[in-house]
């Protein structure tokens, strides 16, 4: 089964070489598609030199993921953030799970790149959230059968919570699984203001679940700035 890795980017030049090394260590067949939302740091050119197919579209992670998937050729699509490292054997594990026809997709266990009390706290929250609600977010590397993605209709143009909504839609189509292998994601979203970040997450999730539109919630979200 061919895996299409779709990566949304916005000023991710510094992370691309590491992602290329992660992918080169995986088993084939696979392809890498970078869907860029308007980078100003040379991300698109860098991705192309590293072997990725690049597409450009307006900013917005859902829009970018859909734009990348439209040009994908794989039976499986893996949505991977540019600051998230895949473990060795990731593609083999995905294929092994998806040999079971009742499984439509899933995600990975998640760890942060800092080994601190705060990092452990956030990892625990992630695990409990998936265990309690069966839902997860894009930084845990969501994968899905292409046919299921198409049946869902993609991510749409919601400016926030598009990954959460997609995971909910996946569960309505069949069984999803969390792989025991862990991806390692950057702590840059919270390491300077962990309590504020946690409060923002809780607030956004609560408001979304009671019906507040993603367009209104987007004002609480600040896309990652270019890293120094």
Buried (B, 14 or more C-beta within 10 A) or exposed (E): BBBBBBBBBBBBBBBBEEBBEBBEEBEEEBBBBBBBBBBEBEBBEBBEEBEBBBBBBEBBBBBBBBBBBEBBEBBBBBBBBBBBBBBEBBBEBBBEBBEEEEBBBBBBBBBBBBEEEBBEBBBEEBBEBBEEBEBBBBBBBBBBBBEBBEBBEBBBEBBBBBBBBBBBBBBEBBBBBBBEBBBBBBBBBBBEEBEEBBEBBEEBBEBBEEEBEBEEBBEEEEEBEEEE
